[in-house]
């Protein structure tokens, strides 16, 4: 996903929402792999438990999930109703 704005703009139904959630899961998993890998590298080189990469990943994960969940919900509610108007012949086009 390129941004929460584009997610909100182009998510129109439950199928789009499911796809967007899948991409959020992928981003979370990959970021945690990097964070845990970084923590492991720092811990091995310094001999101390490195919590900063893990804490940073936790903060970013919470914010990203909240941000994209809001974008998905906004897209489904706003774009879904617009799509229903077009499908029923009540759209402006």
Buried (B, 14 or more C-beta within 10 A) or exposed (E): BEEBEEBBBBBBEEEBBEBBBEEBEEBBEEBBEEBBEBBEEBBEEEEEEBEEBBEBBEEBBEEBBEBBBEBBEBBBEBBBEBBEEEEEEEEEE
